[in-house]
Amino acid sequence: MFKFVILLSVVACAFGAAIPEGLLPQLDGRIVGGVATTIGSFPWQISLQRNGYHSCGGSVFRANIIVTAAHCLQNVSPSALQVRAGSTYWNSGGVVLKVANFRNHEGYNGATKANDIAVIRLSGSLAMSSNIKAIGLASSAPGNGAAASVSGWGALYSGSTSTPTQLQYVSVKIVSRATCASGTYSYGNQISSTMICAAAPGKDSCQGDSGGPLVSGGVLVGVVSWGYGCADSRYPGVYADVAVLRNWVNNAANSV
Ligand code: ARG
């Protein structure tokens, strides 16, 4: 079943702007350089689940509001979704709440991945604790080279039929939009105004981490969105730029 979910997410990613042959997001990509961690270090992290299986990450924004990626919420109804919060493990512990509704950014474009952000309203409110905490939204993007971390339950090993059950994280550095679109890397004009990048040698987010948090300076600066392969030095991880999308998130959280 998880394989199916991963395949769907790879297909979703693969529908992104014209991907060179051989550079399709890799099913066998791993969170290279990842380290197992515990939820107390990333208490805003949640597992967004379809039919009971981990499909994407997300972040606690309010007790009943989750921020995730719009590409995680295509062709699905709220009734098929649940959120596990407050657990190091996607498949046990913490608390599971049903999804009451979600709202994708109206400007989300599946082909270009512009505006790849969404909010979810939970069926109840999360009780905040040392393992469940809301995270604030960045009001300005960190500069090029700023330290950041990204976490998630994305696939670890080639051919894996299940996610790692334990939460992983990697430390990366912000790559500004201008630098990410420059000749230093190979994306060119595919990096649009609602995107920001992050990279580090041998480290990256990967399939199954989508929707999850890129955090710098204690605030949410990015939402895992797309990339060519994982940890390819020519292709940084690409994230929805939260500072740019902040007003939309605040409004959507009130209306979802
Ligand atoms: N689109 C992928 C997903 O749905 C996330 C890809 C992130 N890739 C990267 N190189 N950082 O899980």
py3Dmol code that shows the C-alpha trace and the ligand (Angstrom):
import py3Dmol

protein = """\
ATOM      1  CA  MET A   1       0.000   0.000   0.000  1.00  0.00           C
ATOM      2  CA  PHE A   2       2.735   2.449   0.888  1.00  0.00           C
ATOM      3  CA  LYS A   3       4.486   1.641  -2.361  1.00  0.00           C
ATOM      4  CA  PHE A   4       1.287   2.726  -4.052  1.00  0.00           C
ATOM      5  CA  VAL A   5       1.225   5.983  -2.126  1.00  0.00           C
ATOM      6  CA  ILE A   6       4.888   6.659  -2.940  1.00  0.00           C
ATOM      7  CA  LEU A   7       4.249   5.887  -6.593  1.00  0.00           C
ATOM      8  CA  LEU A   8       1.399   8.386  -6.587  1.00  0.00           C
ATOM      9  CA  SER A   9       3.619  11.010  -5.021  1.00  0.00           C
ATOM     10  CA  VAL A  10       6.422  10.329  -7.496  1.00  0.00           C
ATOM     11  CA  VAL A  11       3.944  10.645 -10.327  1.00  0.00           C
ATOM     12  CA  ALA A  12       2.669  13.865  -8.784  1.00  0.00           C
ATOM     13  CA  CYS A  13       6.236  15.137  -8.622  1.00  0.00           C
ATOM     14  CA  ALA A  14       7.040  13.818 -12.081  1.00  0.00           C
ATOM     15  CA  PHE A  15       4.237  15.919 -13.542  1.00  0.00           C
ATOM     16  CA  GLY A  16       6.305  18.969 -12.628  1.00  0.00           C
ATOM     17  CA  ALA A  17       7.800  21.068 -15.401  1.00  0.00           C
ATOM     18  CA  ALA A  18       9.597  19.149 -18.156  1.00  0.00           C
ATOM     19  CA  ILE A  19      12.014  16.903 -16.350  1.00  0.00           C
ATOM     20  CA  PRO A  20      15.092  15.780 -18.282  1.00  0.00           C
ATOM     21  CA  GLU A  21      15.139  12.062 -18.975  1.00  0.00           C
ATOM     22  CA  GLY A  22      17.016  10.234 -16.264  1.00  0.00           C
ATOM     23  CA  LEU A  23      16.408  12.968 -13.743  1.00  0.00           C
ATOM     24  CA  LEU A  24      12.903  11.984 -12.727  1.00  0.00           C
ATOM     25  CA  PRO A  25      12.417  12.132  -8.971  1.00  0.00           C
ATOM     26  CA  GLN A  26      13.862   8.847  -7.841  1.00  0.00           C
ATOM     27  CA  LEU A  27      11.718   6.182  -6.242  1.00  0.00           C
ATOM     28  CA  ASP A  28      14.886   4.816  -4.709  1.00  0.00           C
ATOM     29  CA  GLY A  29      16.079   8.197  -3.517  1.00  0.00           C
ATOM     30  CA  ARG A  30      16.993   8.324   0.141  1.00  0.00           C
ATOM     31  CA  ILE A  31      17.173  11.081   2.683  1.00  0.00           C
ATOM     32  CA  VAL A  32      20.902  11.173   2.184  1.00  0.00           C
ATOM     33  CA  GLY A  33      22.707  12.304   5.283  1.00  0.00           C
ATOM     34  CA  GLY A  34      19.590  11.994   7.401  1.00  0.00           C
ATOM     35  CA  VAL A  35      19.692  11.323  11.113  1.00  0.00           C
ATOM     36  CA  ALA A  36      17.000   9.624  13.167  1.00  0.00           C
ATOM     37  CA  THR A  37      15.466  12.007  15.667  1.00  0.00           C
ATOM     38  CA  THR A  38      12.550  12.284  18.083  1.00  0.00           C
ATOM     39  CA  ILE A  39       9.406  14.376  17.852  1.00  0.00           C
ATOM     40  CA  GLY A  40      10.382  16.507  20.858  1.00  0.00           C
ATOM     41  CA  SER A  41      13.039  18.108  18.641  1.00  0.00           C
ATOM     42  CA  PHE A  42      10.519  18.783  15.827  1.00  0.00           C
ATOM     43  CA  PRO A  43       7.201  19.070  17.715  1.00  0.00           C
ATOM     44  CA  TRP A  44       5.489  20.885  14.803  1.00  0.00           C
ATOM     45  CA  GLN A  45       6.008  17.874  12.487  1.00  0.00           C
ATOM     46  CA  ILE A  46       2.982  15.753  11.607  1.00  0.00           C
ATOM     47  CA  SER A  47       2.400  12.756   9.333  1.00  0.00           C
ATOM     48  CA  LEU A  48      -0.399  13.326   6.809  1.00  0.00           C
ATOM     49  CA  GLN A  49      -1.937   9.944   6.058  1.00  0.00           C
ATOM     50  CA  ARG A  50      -4.105   8.624   3.243  1.00  0.00           C
ATOM     51  CA  ASN A  51      -6.152   5.556   4.079  1.00  0.00           C
ATOM     52  CA  GLY A  52      -4.025   5.067   7.181  1.00  0.00           C
ATOM     53  CA  TYR A  53      -0.634   5.231   5.476  1.00  0.00           C
ATOM     54  CA  HIS A  54       1.939   7.998   5.657  1.00  0.00           C
ATOM     55  CA  SER A  55       1.851  10.045   2.464  1.00  0.00           C
ATOM     56  CA  CYS A  56       3.273  13.484   3.264  1.00  0.00           C
ATOM     57  CA  GLY A  57       4.582  15.669   6.045  1.00  0.00           C
ATOM     58  CA  GLY A  58       3.073  18.840   7.432  1.00  0.00           C
ATOM     59  CA  SER A  59       3.454  21.401  10.212  1.00  0.00           C
ATOM     60  CA  VAL A  60       1.219  22.377  13.115  1.00  0.00           C
ATOM     61  CA  PHE A  61       0.273  26.032  12.602  1.00  0.00           C
ATOM     62  CA  ARG A  62      -2.588  26.275  15.089  1.00  0.00           C
ATOM     63  CA  ALA A  63      -4.197  23.680  17.376  1.00  0.00           C
ATOM     64  CA  ASN A  64      -6.559  22.736  14.538  1.00  0.00           C
ATOM     65  CA  ILE A  65      -4.648  23.927  11.451  1.00  0.00           C
ATOM     66  CA  ILE A  66      -1.860  22.131   9.552  1.00  0.00           C
ATOM     67  CA  VAL A  67       0.273  23.611   6.764  1.00  0.00           C
ATOM     68  CA  THR A  68       1.325  21.211   3.994  1.00  0.00           C
ATOM     69  CA  ALA A  69       1.918  21.109   0.228  1.00  0.00           C
ATOM     70  CA  ALA A  70      -0.912  21.475  -2.304  1.00  0.00           C
ATOM     71  CA  HIS A  71       0.526  18.615  -4.369  1.00  0.00           C
ATOM     72  CA  CYS A  72      -0.139  16.336  -1.364  1.00  0.00           C
ATOM     73  CA  LEU A  73      -3.868  17.073  -1.556  1.00  0.00           C
ATOM     74  CA  GLN A  74      -4.721  16.474  -5.200  1.00  0.00           C
ATOM     75  CA  ASN A  75      -7.492  14.026  -6.073  1.00  0.00           C
ATOM     76  CA  VAL A  76      -8.327  13.123  -2.493  1.00  0.00           C
ATOM     77  CA  SER A  77     -11.267  13.886  -0.236  1.00  0.00           C
ATOM     78  CA  PRO A  78     -10.931  14.928   3.413  1.00  0.00           C
ATOM     79  CA  SER A  79     -12.573  11.673   4.554  1.00  0.00           C
ATOM     80  CA  ALA A  80      -9.584   9.630   3.291  1.00  0.00           C
ATOM     81  CA  LEU A  81      -7.151  11.711   5.329  1.00  0.00           C
ATOM     82  CA  GLN A  82      -5.902  11.729   8.893  1.00  0.00           C
ATOM     83  CA  VAL A  83      -3.067  13.428  10.737  1.00  0.00           C
ATOM     84  CA  ARG A  84      -0.803  11.867  13.362  1.00  0.00           C
ATOM     85  CA  ALA A  85       0.806  14.436  15.659  1.00  0.00           C
ATOM     86  CA  GLY A  86       3.113  14.170  18.657  1.00  0.00           C
ATOM     87  CA  SER A  87       4.843  10.964  17.658  1.00  0.00           C
ATOM     88  CA  THR A  88       8.376  10.050  16.603  1.00  0.00           C
ATOM     89  CA  TYR A  89       6.814   7.182  14.646  1.00  0.00           C
ATOM     90  CA  TRP A  90       4.365   7.704  11.787  1.00  0.00           C
ATOM     91  CA  ASN A  91       2.521   4.465  12.511  1.00  0.00           C
ATOM     92  CA  SER A  92       2.086   4.564  16.278  1.00  0.00           C
ATOM     93  CA  GLY A  93       1.881   6.872  19.280  1.00  0.00           C
ATOM     94  CA  GLY A  94       0.885  10.469  19.670  1.00  0.00           C
ATOM     95  CA  VAL A  95      -2.623  11.353  18.586  1.00  0.00           C
ATOM     96  CA  VAL A  96      -4.542  10.792  15.358  1.00  0.00           C
ATOM     97  CA  LEU A  97      -7.175  13.290  14.204  1.00  0.00           C
ATOM     98  CA  LYS A  98      -9.396  13.186  11.159  1.00  0.00           C
ATOM     99  CA  VAL A  99      -9.293  15.920   8.548  1.00  0.00           C
ATOM    100  CA  ALA A 100     -12.421  18.084   8.471  1.00  0.00           C
ATOM    101  CA  ASN A 101     -11.461  20.083   5.387  1.00  0.00           C
ATOM    102  CA  PHE A 102      -8.504  21.410   3.427  1.00  0.00           C
ATOM    103  CA  ARG A 103      -7.827  24.251   1.061  1.00  0.00           C
ATOM    104  CA  ASN A 104      -5.203  24.264  -1.665  1.00  0.00           C
ATOM    105  CA  HIS A 105      -3.702  27.547  -2.839  1.00  0.00           C
ATOM    106  CA  GLU A 106      -5.923  28.778  -5.674  1.00  0.00           C
ATOM    107  CA  GLY A 107      -2.795  29.577  -7.678  1.00  0.00           C
ATOM    108  CA  TYR A 108      -1.295  26.100  -7.298  1.00  0.00           C
ATOM    109  CA  ASN A 109      -0.064  24.881 -10.666  1.00  0.00           C
ATOM    110  CA  GLY A 110       0.581  21.157 -10.928  1.00  0.00           C
ATOM    111  CA  ALA A 111       2.812  21.603 -13.933  1.00  0.00           C
ATOM    112  CA  THR A 112       5.109  24.267 -12.524  1.00  0.00           C
ATOM    113  CA  LYS A 113       4.530  23.616  -8.785  1.00  0.00           C
ATOM    114  CA  ALA A 114       4.001  27.346  -8.255  1.00  0.00           C
ATOM    115  CA  ASN A 115       2.155  28.105  -4.974  1.00  0.00           C
ATOM    116  CA  ASP A 116       2.595  24.543  -3.662  1.00  0.00           C
ATOM    117  CA  ILE A 117       0.978  25.170  -0.297  1.00  0.00           C
ATOM    118  CA  ALA A 118      -2.252  24.168   1.453  1.00  0.00           C
ATOM    119  CA  VAL A 119      -3.911  24.287   4.844  1.00  0.00           C
ATOM    120  CA  ILE A 120      -5.819  21.500   6.582  1.00  0.00           C
ATOM    121  CA  ARG A 121      -8.459  21.945   9.268  1.00  0.00           C
ATOM    122  CA  LEU A 122      -8.522  19.094  11.763  1.00  0.00           C
ATOM    123  CA  SER A 123     -11.731  17.585  13.140  1.00  0.00           C
ATOM    124  CA  GLY A 124     -10.650  18.638  16.640  1.00  0.00           C
ATOM    125  CA  SER A 125      -7.916  20.582  18.368  1.00  0.00           C
ATOM    126  CA  LEU A 126      -4.492  19.251  19.255  1.00  0.00           C
ATOM    127  CA  ALA A 127      -3.511  19.541  22.898  1.00  0.00           C
ATOM    128  CA  MET A 128      -0.164  21.327  22.910  1.00  0.00           C
ATOM    129  CA  SER A 129       2.629  19.568  24.819  1.00  0.00           C
ATOM    130  CA  SER A 130       6.362  19.046  24.681  1.00  0.00           C
ATOM    131  CA  ASN A 131       5.694  16.860  21.633  1.00  0.00           C
ATOM    132  CA  ILE A 132       3.101  19.041  19.890  1.00  0.00           C
ATOM    133  CA  LYS A 133       3.842  22.714  19.253  1.00  0.00           C
ATOM    134  CA  ALA A 134       2.729  25.213  16.662  1.00  0.00           C
ATOM    135  CA  ILE A 135       5.392  26.888  14.546  1.00  0.00           C
ATOM    136  CA  GLY A 136       5.296  30.476  13.292  1.00  0.00           C
ATOM    137  CA  LEU A 137       5.613  31.549   9.680  1.00  0.00           C
ATOM    138  CA  ALA A 138       8.707  33.335   8.401  1.00  0.00           C
ATOM    139  CA  SER A 139       7.997  36.955   7.497  1.00  0.00           C
ATOM    140  CA  SER A 140      11.117  37.259   5.386  1.00  0.00           C
ATOM    141  CA  ALA A 141      13.184  34.614   3.659  1.00  0.00           C
ATOM    142  CA  PRO A 142      16.520  33.817   5.325  1.00  0.00           C
ATOM    143  CA  GLY A 143      19.551  34.844   3.321  1.00  0.00           C
ATOM    144  CA  ASN A 144      21.559  32.611   1.039  1.00  0.00           C
ATOM    145  CA  GLY A 145      23.630  30.205   3.146  1.00  0.00           C
ATOM    146  CA  ALA A 146      21.487  30.435   6.286  1.00  0.00           C
ATOM    147  CA  ALA A 147      21.318  27.234   8.351  1.00  0.00           C
ATOM    148  CA  ALA A 148      18.058  25.287   8.151  1.00  0.00           C
ATOM    149  CA  SER A 149      16.730  21.832   8.906  1.00  0.00           C
ATOM    150  CA  VAL A 150      14.173  19.650   7.191  1.00  0.00           C
ATOM    151  CA  SER A 151      12.464  16.635   8.718  1.00  0.00           C
ATOM    152  CA  GLY A 152      10.198  13.833   7.659  1.00  0.00           C
ATOM    153  CA  TRP A 153       9.418  10.162   7.158  1.00  0.00           C
ATOM    154  CA  GLY A 154      10.425  10.068   3.503  1.00  0.00           C
ATOM    155  CA  ALA A 155      11.727   6.783   2.041  1.00  0.00           C
ATOM    156  CA  LEU A 156      15.254   5.859   3.110  1.00  0.00           C
ATOM    157  CA  TYR A 157      16.333   2.930   1.022  1.00  0.00           C
ATOM    158  CA  SER A 158      16.212   1.801  -2.561  1.00  0.00           C
ATOM    159  CA  GLY A 159      13.347  -0.592  -3.118  1.00  0.00           C
ATOM    160  CA  SER A 160      11.886   0.053   0.307  1.00  0.00           C
ATOM    161  CA  THR A 161       8.251  -0.984   0.543  1.00  0.00           C
ATOM    162  CA  SER A 162       7.654   1.009   3.702  1.00  0.00           C
ATOM    163  CA  THR A 163       8.638   4.350   5.127  1.00  0.00           C
ATOM    164  CA  PRO A 164      11.169   4.584   7.905  1.00  0.00           C
ATOM    165  CA  THR A 165       8.939   4.436  10.934  1.00  0.00           C
ATOM    166  CA  GLN A 166      11.188   6.848  12.852  1.00  0.00           C
ATOM    167  CA  LEU A 167      11.330  10.556  12.060  1.00  0.00           C
ATOM    168  CA  GLN A 168      14.526  11.714  10.312  1.00  0.00           C
ATOM    169  CA  TYR A 169      16.046  15.135   9.817  1.00  0.00           C
ATOM    170  CA  VAL A 170      18.835  16.723   7.827  1.00  0.00           C
ATOM    171  CA  SER A 171      20.676  20.028   8.203  1.00  0.00           C
ATOM    172  CA  VAL A 172      20.853  22.034   4.979  1.00  0.00           C
ATOM    173  CA  LYS A 173      21.619  25.588   3.908  1.00  0.00           C
ATOM    174  CA  ILE A 174      19.197  28.023   2.315  1.00  0.00           C
ATOM    175  CA  VAL A 175      19.842  28.647  -1.377  1.00  0.00           C
ATOM    176  CA  SER A 176      18.177  31.948  -2.255  1.00  0.00           C
ATOM    177  CA  ARG A 177      15.718  32.035  -5.135  1.00  0.00           C
ATOM    178  CA  ALA A 178      18.162  34.073  -7.242  1.00  0.00           C
ATOM    179  CA  THR A 179      21.021  31.675  -6.581  1.00  0.00           C
ATOM    180  CA  CYS A 180      18.820  28.635  -7.123  1.00  0.00           C
ATOM    181  CA  ALA A 181      17.752  29.957 -10.548  1.00  0.00           C
ATOM    182  CA  SER A 182      21.285  31.023 -11.459  1.00  0.00           C
ATOM    183  CA  GLY A 183      23.910  29.166 -13.471  1.00  0.00           C
ATOM    184  CA  THR A 184      25.326  27.793 -10.213  1.00  0.00           C
ATOM    185  CA  TYR A 185      22.582  25.165 -10.511  1.00  0.00           C
ATOM    186  CA  SER A 186      20.620  23.636 -13.384  1.00  0.00           C
ATOM    187  CA  TYR A 187      16.980  24.588 -12.760  1.00  0.00           C
ATOM    188  CA  GLY A 188      17.029  27.945 -14.572  1.00  0.00           C
ATOM    189  CA  ASN A 189      13.623  29.604 -14.901  1.00  0.00           C
ATOM    190  CA  GLN A 190      11.761  26.695 -13.300  1.00  0.00           C
ATOM    191  CA  ILE A 191      12.420  28.403  -9.967  1.00  0.00           C
ATOM    192  CA  SER A 192       9.551  30.860  -9.662  1.00  0.00           C
ATOM    193  CA  SER A 193       8.620  33.596  -7.201  1.00  0.00           C
ATOM    194  CA  THR A 194       6.882  31.286  -4.693  1.00  0.00           C
ATOM    195  CA  MET A 195       9.896  28.968  -4.352  1.00  0.00           C
ATOM    196  CA  ILE A 196      13.029  28.892  -2.235  1.00  0.00           C
ATOM    197  CA  CYS A 197      15.729  26.226  -2.245  1.00  0.00           C
ATOM    198  CA  ALA A 198      17.975  24.458   0.236  1.00  0.00           C
ATOM    199  CA  ALA A 199      20.944  22.154  -0.193  1.00  0.00           C
ATOM    200  CA  ALA A 200      24.032  20.659   1.414  1.00  0.00           C
ATOM    201  CA  PRO A 201      26.540  18.185  -0.001  1.00  0.00           C
ATOM    202  CA  GLY A 202      24.999  14.738   0.220  1.00  0.00           C
ATOM    203  CA  LYS A 203      21.943  15.961   2.124  1.00  0.00           C
ATOM    204  CA  ASP A 204      18.382  16.639   1.026  1.00  0.00           C
ATOM    205  CA  SER A 205      14.719  15.935   1.611  1.00  0.00           C
ATOM    206  CA  CYS A 206      13.252  13.282  -0.689  1.00  0.00           C
ATOM    207  CA  GLN A 207      10.075  11.448  -1.743  1.00  0.00           C
ATOM    208  CA  GLY A 208       7.637  11.178   1.132  1.00  0.00           C
ATOM    209  CA  ASP A 209       8.973  14.290   2.862  1.00  0.00           C
ATOM    210  CA  SER A 210       6.721  16.552   0.793  1.00  0.00           C
ATOM    211  CA  GLY A 211       4.563  18.996   2.697  1.00  0.00           C
ATOM    212  CA  GLY A 212       6.967  18.878   5.619  1.00  0.00           C
ATOM    213  CA  PRO A 213       8.830  21.683   7.344  1.00  0.00           C
ATOM    214  CA  LEU A 214      11.992  23.513   6.347  1.00  0.00           C
ATOM    215  CA  VAL A 215      12.830  25.485   9.473  1.00  0.00           C
ATOM    216  CA  SER A 216      15.373  28.237  10.013  1.00  0.00           C
ATOM    217  CA  GLY A 217      15.667  30.613  12.955  1.00  0.00           C
ATOM    218  CA  GLY A 218      12.809  28.839  14.715  1.00  0.00           C
ATOM    219  CA  VAL A 219      10.196  29.629  12.061  1.00  0.00           C
ATOM    220  CA  LEU A 220       8.760  27.821   9.056  1.00  0.00           C
ATOM    221  CA  VAL A 221      10.564  29.102   5.970  1.00  0.00           C
ATOM    222  CA  GLY A 222       9.686  26.377   3.487  1.00  0.00           C
ATOM    223  CA  VAL A 223       7.359  23.479   2.670  1.00  0.00           C
ATOM    224  CA  VAL A 224       8.956  20.463   0.943  1.00  0.00           C
ATOM    225  CA  SER A 225       7.802  20.655  -2.666  1.00  0.00           C
ATOM    226  CA  TRP A 226       9.969  19.135  -5.401  1.00  0.00           C
ATOM    227  CA  GLY A 227      13.415  18.448  -6.830  1.00  0.00           C
ATOM    228  CA  TYR A 228      15.179  16.417  -9.488  1.00  0.00           C
ATOM    229  CA  GLY A 229      16.374  13.307  -7.737  1.00  0.00           C
ATOM    230  CA  CYS A 230      17.586  13.902  -4.201  1.00  0.00           C
ATOM    231  CA  ALA A 231      20.898  15.354  -3.007  1.00  0.00           C
ATOM    232  CA  ASP A 232      22.068  15.894  -6.589  1.00  0.00           C
ATOM    233  CA  SER A 233      24.601  18.735  -6.419  1.00  0.00           C
ATOM    234  CA  ARG A 234      23.111  20.364  -9.549  1.00  0.00           C
ATOM    235  CA  TYR A 235      19.590  20.346  -8.154  1.00  0.00           C
ATOM    236  CA  PRO A 236      18.831  21.721  -4.652  1.00  0.00           C
ATOM    237  CA  GLY A 237      15.638  20.708  -2.895  1.00  0.00           C
ATOM    238  CA  VAL A 238      12.849  23.124  -3.840  1.00  0.00           C
ATOM    239  CA  TYR A 239      10.400  24.420  -1.229  1.00  0.00           C
ATOM    240  CA  ALA A 240       7.311  26.621  -1.213  1.00  0.00           C
ATOM    241  CA  ASP A 241       8.534  29.989   0.093  1.00  0.00           C
ATOM    242  CA  VAL A 242       6.540  30.585   3.268  1.00  0.00           C
ATOM    243  CA  ALA A 243       7.510  34.254   3.597  1.00  0.00           C
ATOM    244  CA  VAL A 244       5.986  34.914   0.168  1.00  0.00           C
ATOM    245  CA  LEU A 245       2.899  32.779   0.893  1.00  0.00           C
ATOM    246  CA  ARG A 246       2.400  33.907   4.485  1.00  0.00           C
ATOM    247  CA  ASN A 247      -0.612  36.140   3.882  1.00  0.00           C
ATOM    248  CA  TRP A 248      -2.367  33.383   1.979  1.00  0.00           C
ATOM    249  CA  VAL A 249      -1.751  30.922   4.854  1.00  0.00           C
ATOM    250  CA  ASN A 250      -3.088  33.354   7.453  1.00  0.00           C
ATOM    251  CA  ASN A 251      -6.240  34.008   5.426  1.00  0.00           C
ATOM    252  CA  ALA A 252      -6.779  30.383   4.451  1.00  0.00           C
ATOM    253  CA  ALA A 253      -6.377  29.242   8.073  1.00  0.00           C
ATOM    254  CA  ASN A 254      -9.343  31.461   8.962  1.00  0.00           C
ATOM    255  CA  SER A 255     -11.557  30.281   6.134  1.00  0.00           C
ATOM    256  CA  VAL A 256     -10.770  26.598   5.555  1.00  0.00           C
TER     257      VAL A 256
END
"""
ligand_1 = """\
12
LIG
N 7.789 15.731 -4.398
C 8.372 14.897 -3.378
C 7.265 14.280 -2.527
O 6.108 14.305 -2.931
C 9.410 15.652 -2.563
C 10.654 15.790 -3.330
C 11.704 16.562 -2.604
N 12.892 16.432 -3.374
C 14.064 16.957 -3.065
N 15.079 16.709 -3.841
N 14.211 17.679 -1.992
O 7.534 13.648 -1.513
"""
view = py3Dmol.view(width=600, height=400)
view.addModel(protein, "pdb")
view.setStyle({"model": 0}, {"cartoon": {"style": "trace"}})
view.addModel(ligand_1, "xyz")
view.setStyle({"model": 1}, {"stick": {}})
view.zoomTo()
view.show()
